[in-house]
Amino acid sequence: MNTDPSLTTLPAGSLLAVDGRGAPEDTSFAAAIRALFAVRAALGADDDVPLEGSYAQDGDPLRFDLDLLYGWHWTLAVPAPAGRTAGAVTTAAARFGAPVELRARPEQRVAALVHHGPYADEGPSLAALYGFVDEQGLCPAGAHTEVYLTDPSTTAPADLRTILRVPVAGVPVC
């Protein structure tokens, strides 16, 4: 994916997801990540997939402030293994005491770009992404999502790569 914003369509798919609130440094955030990958493995998946996080501010999906971490509402997600049912996910999640749910993601048109560097420095990239959406005559249609291409525990902050994307809709009203 290019570092310049572009439009693309995400295919429909199934996700394992956990909702939460607060900063990424909070224990609940790390617990949600562990739960997602544990449930995914318990469902028979053994391939490596990136973590996705969708973020909003104080429950408003179109508002997000990098500096107000404790007002964040987030949904963390990973692709669900093919053919798994909600019942199978509930059973696997119960083994780990985790609030993991199976969710359908509909086909979705998004604007996206790749951010290079620390997460704390995403502000200009997000501004460029939202500016691109506006230039295209589109409106944000939900919270922005980050797809983590590199592992922050093994990658220097300057080398991190994150896909930033925002769902879009045509006007009439933004």
Sequence and secondary structure as in RCSB ss.txt:
>XXXX:A:sequence
MNTDPSLTTLPAGSLLAVDGRGAPEDTSFAAAIRALFAVRAALGADDDVPLEGSYAQDGDPLRFDLDLLYGWHWT
LAVPAPAGRTAGAVTTAAARFGAPVELRARPEQRVAALVHHGPYADEGPSLAALYGFVDEQGLCPAGAHTEVYLT
DPSTTAPADLRTILRVPVAGVPVC
>XXXX:A:secstr
  SS EEEEE  EEEEEEEEES TTSHHHHHHHHHHHHHHHHTT  S    EEEEEETTBTT   TT GGGEEEE
EEEE  TT  HHHHHHHHHHHT   EEEEE  EEEEEEEEES GGG HHHHHHHHHHHHHTTEEE S EEEEE S
 TTTS GGG EEEEEEEEEE S  
